[in-house]
Amino acid sequence: MQQNAALIVVDVQKGFTPGGNLAVKDADQIIPNINQLGQYFDNVVLTQDWHPANHISFAENHAGKAPYDTIQLDYGSQVLWPSHCVQGTEDAKLHPDLNLPHAQLVIRKGCHQQIDSYSAFMEADQKTTTGLAGYLRERGIDTVFIVGIATDFCVAWTALDACKLGFKTFVISDATKGIDLNGSLQHAWQDMLAKGVKRIYMKDIVELA
């Protein structure tokens, strides 16, 4: 791919794959696709969910609440999750099958105890940035291709923010896997497409190359 394009690989971690604390069904099955895609990009960025144990998004930190309940926080509605990807734990490690040794940057997100963070660009308060946009612009990158877990949360939020920040944005559908919580997958795709995100497939990249 051209030097002005980057592959952003979202949250391919033990915690979101089978056996993890917030496992997405069959999410490990997209890893060979992601590894293959990586061969076509010189610019690769990884993201990693990296929560403190007392994170505000964990159901166990709210008395009387269960996973997948929602609460209202200063920045809006928040889904409560099982504790996952806690800093320094096995659950937070990148999946051992992920093979992208030339990735130049790992963005860790969800590090602030009081704010959740789905997007690789911006935390859920829509004010706290990760610095990723500045990094990409400094590198002359104006086009991003997004893959990873989960399509309807961290991938979608990353794609929507990329679009909002002026990047040409593509999501490679068969290199993502969704949670699909109460129809969230269909809703996420509708939202992404309405905001200008382009949905493509592995074969589109292979054909371009």
C-alpha positions as protocol buffer text, in pm:
chain_id: "A"
residue {
  index: 1
  type: MET
  ca { x: 0 y: 0 z: 0 }
}
residue {
  index: 2
  type: GLN
  ca { x: 103 y: 361 z: -51 }
}
residue {
  index: 3
  type: GLN
  ca { x: 307 y: 542 z: 211 }
}
residue {
  index: 4
  type: ASN
  ca { x: 5 y: 761 z: 288 }
}
residue {
  index: 5
  type: ALA
  ca { x: -198 y: 462 z: 416 }
}
residue {
  index: 6
  type: ALA
  ca { x: -190 y: 280 z: 750 }
}
residue {
  index: 7
  type: LEU
  ca { x: -341 y: -42 z: 882 }
}
residue {
  index: 8
  type: ILE
  ca { x: -491 y: 4 z: 1229 }
}
residue {
  index: 9
  type: VAL
  ca { x: -530 y: -329 z: 1412 }
}
residue {
  index: 10
  type: VAL
  ca { x: -779 y: -289 z: 1698 }
}
residue {
  index: 11
  type: ASP
  ca { x: -758 y: -489 z: 2022 }
}
residue {
  index: 12
  type: VAL
  ca { x: -645 y: -833 z: 1898 }
}
residue {
  index: 13
  type: GLN
  ca { x: -585 y: -941 z: 2257 }
}
residue {
  index: 14
  type: LYS
  ca { x: -629 y: -1253 z: 2464 }
}
residue {
  index: 15
  type: GLY
  ca { x: -915 y: -1087 z: 2652 }
}
residue {
  index: 16
  type: PHE
  ca { x: -1133 y: -1057 z: 2341 }
}
residue {
  index: 17
  type: THR
  ca { x: -1061 y: -1401 z: 2193 }
}
residue {
  index: 18
  type: PRO
  ca { x: -1184 y: -1746 z: 2303 }
}
residue {
  index: 19
  type: GLY
  ca { x: -1074 y: -1812 z: 2662 }
}
residue {
  index: 20
  type: GLY
  ca { x: -1055 y: -1440 z: 2743 }
}
residue {
  index: 21
  type: ASN
  ca { x: -1258 y: -1247 z: 2999 }
}
residue {
  index: 22
  type: LEU
  ca { x: -1464 y: -1070 z: 2730 }
}
residue {
  index: 23
  type: ALA
  ca { x: -1433 y: -1326 z: 2453 }
}
residue {
  index: 24
  type: VAL
  ca { x: -1594 y: -1251 z: 2117 }
}
residue {
  index: 25
  type: LYS
  ca { x: -1713 y: -1571 z: 1951 }
}
residue {
  index: 26
  type: ASP
  ca { x: -1468 y: -1697 z: 1686 }
}
residue {
  index: 27
  type: ALA
  ca { x: -1263 y: -1377 z: 1705 }
}
residue {
  index: 28
  type: ASP
  ca { x: -939 y: -1575 z: 1680 }
}
residue {
  index: 29
  type: GLN
  ca { x: -1046 y: -1685 z: 1331 }
}
residue {
  index: 30
  type: ILE
  ca { x: -978 y: -1341 z: 1183 }
}
residue {
  index: 31
  type: ILE
  ca { x: -613 y: -1335 z: 1297 }
}
residue {
  index: 32
  type: PRO
  ca { x: -473 y: -1516 z: 987 }
}
residue {
  index: 33
  type: ASN
  ca { x: -652 y: -1258 z: 770 }
}
residue {
  index: 34
  type: ILE
  ca { x: -501 y: -973 z: 971 }
}
residue {
  index: 35
  type: ASN
  ca { x: -153 y: -1126 z: 947 }
}
residue {
  index: 36
  type: GLN
  ca { x: -193 y: -1157 z: 571 }
}
residue {
  index: 37
  type: LEU
  ca { x: -315 y: -799 z: 538 }
}
residue {
  index: 38
  type: GLY
  ca { x: -16 y: -678 z: 736 }
}
residue {
  index: 39
  type: GLN
  ca { x: 212 y: -788 z: 453 }
}
residue {
  index: 40
  type: TYR
  ca { x: 60 y: -520 z: 229 }
}
residue {
  index: 41
  type: PHE
  ca { x: 123 y: -225 z: 464 }
}
residue {
  index: 42
  type: ASP
  ca { x: 445 y: -52 z: 562 }
}
residue {
  index: 43
  type: ASN
  ca { x: 258 y: 149 z: 825 }
}
residue {
  index: 44
  type: VAL
  ca { x: 91 y: -61 z: 1095 }
}
residue {
  index: 45
  type: VAL
  ca { x: -53 y: 59 z: 1427 }
}
residue {
  index: 46
  type: LEU
  ca { x: -183 y: -173 z: 1700 }
}
residue {
  index: 47
  type: THR
  ca { x: -425 y: -81 z: 1977 }
}
residue {
  index: 48
  type: GLN
  ca { x: -446 y: -246 z: 2316 }
}
residue {
  index: 49
  type: ASP
  ca { x: -722 y: -214 z: 2577 }
}
residue {
  index: 50
  type: TRP
  ca { x: -533 y: -142 z: 2900 }
}
residue {
  index: 51
  type: HIS
  ca { x: -764 y: -87 z: 3196 }
}
residue {
  index: 52
  type: PRO
  ca { x: -687 y: -31 z: 3565 }
}
residue {
  index: 53
  type: ALA
  ca { x: -859 y: -293 z: 3785 }
}
residue {
  index: 54
  type: ASN
  ca { x: -1094 y: -28 z: 3929 }
}
residue {
  index: 55
  type: HIS
  ca { x: -1210 y: 90 z: 3586 }
}
residue {
  index: 56
  type: ILE
  ca { x: -1548 y: 263 z: 3569 }
}
residue {
  index: 57
  type: SER
  ca { x: -1670 y: 36 z: 3286 }
}
residue {
  index: 58
  type: PHE
  ca { x: -1640 y: -285 z: 3491 }
}
residue {
  index: 59
  type: ALA
  ca { x: -1971 y: -412 z: 3631 }
}
residue {
  index: 60
  type: GLU
  ca { x: -1802 y: -549 z: 3944 }
}
residue {
  index: 61
  type: ASN
  ca { x: -1707 y: -193 z: 4040 }
}
residue {
  index: 62
  type: HIS
  ca { x: -2076 y: -92 z: 4066 }
}
residue {
  index: 63
  type: ALA
  ca { x: -2284 y: -238 z: 4349 }
}
residue {
  index: 64
  type: GLY
  ca { x: -2593 y: -423 z: 4229 }
}
residue {
  index: 65
  type: LYS
  ca { x: -2496 y: -405 z: 3860 }
}
residue {
  index: 66
  type: ALA
  ca { x: -2437 y: -695 z: 3621 }
}
residue {
  index: 67
  type: PRO
  ca { x: -2234 y: -717 z: 3301 }
}
residue {
  index: 68
  type: TYR
  ca { x: -2412 y: -558 z: 3003 }
}
residue {
  index: 69
  type: ASP
  ca { x: -2624 y: -330 z: 3222 }
}
residue {
  index: 70
  type: THR
  ca { x: -2597 y: 36 z: 3122 }
}
residue {
  index: 71
  type: ILE
  ca { x: -2540 y: 337 z: 3345 }
}
residue {
  index: 72
  type: GLN
  ca { x: -2527 y: 711 z: 3282 }
}
residue {
  index: 73
  type: LEU
  ca { x: -2194 y: 887 z: 3325 }
}
residue {
  index: 74
  type: ASP
  ca { x: -2093 y: 1249 z: 3268 }
}
residue {
  index: 75
  type: TYR
  ca { x: -2017 y: 1172 z: 2903 }
}
residue {
  index: 76
  type: GLY
  ca { x: -2331 y: 967 z: 2834 }
}
residue {
  index: 77
  type: SER
  ca { x: -2451 y: 607 z: 2839 }
}
residue {
  index: 78
  type: GLN
  ca { x: -2196 y: 343 z: 2939 }
}
residue {
  index: 79
  type: VAL
  ca { x: -2227 y: -34 z: 2894 }
}
residue {
  index: 80
  type: LEU
  ca { x: -2086 y: -221 z: 3193 }
}
residue {
  index: 81
  type: TRP
  ca { x: -1851 y: -504 z: 3097 }
}
residue {
  index: 82
  type: PRO
  ca { x: -1700 y: -804 z: 3270 }
}
residue {
  index: 83
  type: SER
  ca { x: -1355 y: -706 z: 3397 }
}
residue {
  index: 84
  type: HIS
  ca { x: -1115 y: -749 z: 3105 }
}
residue {
  index: 85
  type: CYS
  ca { x: -774 y: -649 z: 2971 }
}
residue {
  index: 86
  type: VAL
  ca { x: -652 y: -530 z: 3310 }
}
residue {
  index: 87
  type: GLN
  ca { x: -310 y: -366 z: 3288 }
}
residue {
  index: 88
  type: GLY
  ca { x: -22 y: -613 z: 3305 }
}
residue {
  index: 89
  type: THR
  ca { x: -236 y: -930 z: 3304 }
}
residue {
  index: 90
  type: GLU
  ca { x: -235 y: -1225 z: 3062 }
}
residue {
  index: 91
  type: ASP
  ca { x: -583 y: -1117 z: 2951 }
}
residue {
  index: 92
  type: ALA
  ca { x: -444 y: -783 z: 2826 }
}
residue {
  index: 93
  type: LYS
  ca { x: -163 y: -933 z: 2617 }
}
residue {
  index: 94
  type: LEU
  ca { x: -176 y: -922 z: 2239 }
}
residue {
  index: 95
  type: HIS
  ca { x: -287 y: -1259 z: 2100 }
}
residue {
  index: 96
  type: PRO
  ca { x: 15 y: -1487 z: 2049 }
}
residue {
  index: 97
  type: ASP
  ca { x: -94 y: -1571 z: 1693 }
}
residue {
  index: 98
  type: LEU
  ca { x: -86 y: -1206 z: 1587 }
}
residue {
  index: 99
  type: ASN
  ca { x: 223 y: -1175 z: 1369 }
}
residue {
  index: 100
  type: LEU
  ca { x: 291 y: -814 z: 1276 }
}
residue {
  index: 101
  type: PRO
  ca { x: 652 y: -761 z: 1383 }
}
residue {
  index: 102
  type: HIS
  ca { x: 686 y: -446 z: 1171 }
}
residue {
  index: 103
  type: ALA
  ca { x: 410 y: -257 z: 1358 }
}
residue {
  index: 104
  type: GLN
  ca { x: 561 y: 75 z: 1466 }
}
residue {
  index: 105
  type: LEU
  ca { x: 319 y: 190 z: 1735 }
}
residue {
  index: 106
  type: VAL
  ca { x: 99 y: 43 z: 2008 }
}
residue {
  index: 107
  type: ILE
  ca { x: -173 y: 277 z: 2135 }
}
residue {
  index: 108
  type: ARG
  ca { x: -298 y: 176 z: 2480 }
}
residue {
  index: 109
  type: LYS
  ca { x: -648 y: 295 z: 2560 }
}
residue {
  index: 110
  type: GLY
  ca { x: -892 y: 284 z: 2849 }
}
residue {
  index: 111
  type: CYS
  ca { x: -608 y: 369 z: 3089 }
}
residue {
  index: 112
  type: HIS
  ca { x: -800 y: 643 z: 3273 }
}
residue {
  index: 113
  type: GLN
  ca { x: -1009 y: 505 z: 3558 }
}
residue {
  index: 114
  type: GLN
  ca { x: -1303 y: 743 z: 3507 }
}
residue {
  index: 115
  type: ILE
  ca { x: -1336 y: 726 z: 3125 }
}
residue {
  index: 116
  type: ASP
  ca { x: -1394 y: 431 z: 2894 }
}
residue {
  index: 117
  type: SER
  ca { x: -1224 y: 430 z: 2558 }
}
residue {
  index: 118
  type: TYR
  ca { x: -1340 y: 236 z: 2253 }
}
residue {
  index: 119
  type: SER
  ca { x: -1180 y: 449 z: 1982 }
}
residue {
  index: 120
  type: ALA
  ca { x: -809 y: 445 z: 1899 }
}
residue {
  index: 121
  type: PHE
  ca { x: -830 y: 824 z: 1852 }
}
residue {
  index: 122
  type: MET
  ca { x: -1048 y: 960 z: 2130 }
}
residue {
  index: 123
  type: GLU
  ca { x: -1174 y: 847 z: 2468 }
}
residue {
  index: 124
  type: ALA
  ca { x: -1548 y: 822 z: 2533 }
}
residue {
  index: 125
  type: ASP
  ca { x: -1571 y: 1176 z: 2674 }
}
residue {
  index: 126
  type: GLN
  ca { x: -1489 y: 1296 z: 2318 }
}
residue {
  index: 127
  type: LYS
  ca { x: -1228 y: 1534 z: 2466 }
}
residue {
  index: 128
  type: THR
  ca { x: -931 y: 1320 z: 2572 }
}
residue {
  index: 129
  type: THR
  ca { x: -718 y: 1226 z: 2272 }
}
residue {
  index: 130
  type: THR
  ca { x: -474 y: 936 z: 2238 }
}
residue {
  index: 131
  type: GLY
  ca { x: -238 y: 1128 z: 2008 }
}
residue {
  index: 132
  type: LEU
  ca { x: -291 y: 885 z: 1721 }
}
residue {
  index: 133
  type: ALA
  ca { x: -424 y: 1147 z: 1478 }
}
residue {
  index: 134
  type: GLY
  ca { x: -117 y: 1364 z: 1532 }
}
residue {
  index: 135
  type: TYR
  ca { x: 114 y: 1068 z: 1485 }
}
residue {
  index: 136
  type: LEU
  ca { x: -49 y: 972 z: 1155 }
}
residue {
  index: 137
  type: ARG
  ca { x: -45 y: 1328 z: 1025 }
}
residue {
  index: 138
  type: GLU
  ca { x: 322 y: 1370 z: 1119 }
}
residue {
  index: 139
  type: ARG
  ca { x: 389 y: 1059 z: 908 }
}
residue {
  index: 140
  type: GLY
  ca { x: 197 y: 1199 z: 610 }
}
residue {
  index: 141
  type: ILE
  ca { x: -78 y: 938 z: 643 }
}
residue {
  index: 142
  type: ASP
  ca { x: -425 y: 1043 z: 527 }
}
residue {
  index: 143
  type: THR
  ca { x: -590 y: 702 z: 468 }
}
residue {
  index: 144
  type: VAL
  ca { x: -661 y: 431 z: 726 }
}
residue {
  index: 145
  type: PHE
  ca { x: -773 y: 70 z: 692 }
}
residue {
  index: 146
  type: ILE
  ca { x: -920 y: -68 z: 1016 }
}
residue {
  index: 147
  type: VAL
  ca { x: -944 y: -431 z: 1130 }
}
residue {
  index: 148
  type: GLY
  ca { x: -984 y: -615 z: 1461 }
}
residue {
  index: 149
  type: ILE
  ca { x: -1222 y: -663 z: 1753 }
}
residue {
  index: 150
  type: ALA
  ca { x: -1501 y: -580 z: 1809 }
}
residue {
  index: 151
  type: THR
  ca { x: -1663 y: -451 z: 1491 }
}
residue {
  index: 152
  type: ASP
  ca { x: -1956 y: -292 z: 1673 }
}
residue {
  index: 153
  type: PHE
  ca { x: -1758 y: -121 z: 1948 }
}
residue {
  index: 154
  type: CYS
  ca { x: -1386 y: -42 z: 1926 }
}
residue {
  index: 155
  type: VAL
  ca { x: -1358 y: -88 z: 1549 }
}
residue {
  index: 156
  type: ALA
  ca { x: -1669 y: 122 z: 1477 }
}
residue {
  index: 157
  type: TRP
  ca { x: -1575 y: 402 z: 1717 }
}
residue {
  index: 158
  type: THR
  ca { x: -1224 y: 412 z: 1573 }
}
residue {
  index: 159
  type: ALA
  ca { x: -1361 y: 431 z: 1218 }
}
residue {
  index: 160
  type: LEU
  ca { x: -1614 y: 702 z: 1303 }
}
residue {
  index: 161
  type: ASP
  ca { x: -1348 y: 915 z: 1472 }
}
residue {
  index: 162
  type: ALA
  ca { x: -1105 y: 863 z: 1182 }
}
residue {
  index: 163
  type: CYS
  ca { x: -1373 y: 991 z: 943 }
}
residue {
  index: 164
  type: LYS
  ca { x: -1456 y: 1285 z: 1168 }
}
residue {
  index: 165
  type: LEU
  ca { x: -1086 y: 1377 z: 1184 }
}
residue {
  index: 166
  type: GLY
  ca { x: -1061 y: 1386 z: 806 }
}
residue {
  index: 167
  type: PHE
  ca { x: -895 y: 1053 z: 726 }
}
residue {
  index: 168
  type: LYS
  ca { x: -1016 y: 845 z: 432 }
}
residue {
  index: 169
  type: THR
  ca { x: -1149 y: 547 z: 625 }
}
residue {
  index: 170
  type: PHE
  ca { x: -1202 y: 184 z: 526 }
}
residue {
  index: 171
  type: VAL
  ca { x: -1310 y: -108 z: 744 }
}
residue {
  index: 172
  type: ILE
  ca { x: -1206 y: -450 z: 611 }
}
residue {
  index: 173
  type: SER
  ca { x: -1517 y: -647 z: 702 }
}
residue {
  index: 174
  type: ASP
  ca { x: -1379 y: -1002 z: 693 }
}
residue {
  index: 175
  type: ALA
  ca { x: -1087 y: -903 z: 918 }
}
residue {
  index: 176
  type: THR
  ca { x: -1320 y: -788 z: 1197 }
}
residue {
  index: 177
  type: LYS
  ca { x: -1546 y: -972 z: 1440 }
}
residue {
  index: 178
  type: GLY
  ca { x: -1843 y: -826 z: 1630 }
}
residue {
  index: 179
  type: ILE
  ca { x: -2004 y: -886 z: 1969 }
}
residue {
  index: 180
  type: ASP
  ca { x: -2357 y: -812 z: 1836 }
}
residue {
  index: 181
  type: LEU
  ca { x: -2518 y: -706 z: 2162 }
}
residue {
  index: 182
  type: ASN
  ca { x: -2893 y: -649 z: 2099 }
}
residue {
  index: 183
  type: GLY
  ca { x: -2845 y: -573 z: 1729 }
}
residue {
  index: 184
  type: SER
  ca { x: -2537 y: -357 z: 1784 }
}
residue {
  index: 185
  type: LEU
  ca { x: -2351 y: -500 z: 1482 }
}
residue {
  index: 186
  type: GLN
  ca { x: -2610 y: -395 z: 1224 }
}
residue {
  index: 187
  type: HIS
  ca { x: -2650 y: -58 z: 1394 }
}
residue {
  index: 188
  type: ALA
  ca { x: -2273 y: -2 z: 1390 }
}
residue {
  index: 189
  type: TRP
  ca { x: -2248 y: -75 z: 1017 }
}
residue {
  index: 190
  type: GLN
  ca { x: -2541 y: 155 z: 941 }
}
residue {
  index: 191
  type: ASP
  ca { x: -2379 y: 431 z: 1144 }
}
residue {
  index: 192
  type: MET
  ca { x: -2036 y: 385 z: 986 }
}
residue {
  index: 193
  type: LEU
  ca { x: -2167 y: 381 z: 629 }
}
residue {
  index: 194
  type: ALA
  ca { x: -2388 y: 685 z: 694 }
}
residue {
  index: 195
  type: LYS
  ca { x: -2086 y: 883 z: 820 }
}
residue {
  index: 196
  type: GLY
  ca { x: -1866 y: 802 z: 519 }
}
residue {
  index: 197
  type: VAL
  ca { x: -1676 y: 490 z: 624 }
}
residue {
  index: 198
  type: LYS
  ca { x: -1622 y: 251 z: 331 }
}
residue {
  index: 199
  type: ARG
  ca { x: -1681 y: -122 z: 384 }
}
residue {
  index: 200
  type: ILE
  ca { x: -1439 y: -342 z: 190 }
}
residue {
  index: 201
  type: TYR
  ca { x: -1310 y: -700 z: 202 }
}
residue {
  index: 202
  type: MET
  ca { x: -977 y: -882 z: 202 }
}
residue {
  index: 203
  type: LYS
  ca { x: -1000 y: -950 z: -171 }
}
residue {
  index: 204
  type: ASP
  ca { x: -1013 y: -574 z: -241 }
}
residue {
  index: 205
  type: ILE
  ca { x: -670 y: -527 z: -81 }
}
residue {
  index: 206
  type: VAL
  ca { x: -522 y: -837 z: -244 }
}
residue {
  index: 207
  type: GLU
  ca { x: -646 y: -721 z: -585 }
}
residue {
  index: 208
  type: LEU
  ca { x: -502 y: -373 z: -533 }
}
residue {
  index: 209
  type: ALA
  ca { x: -166 y: -524 z: -449 }
}
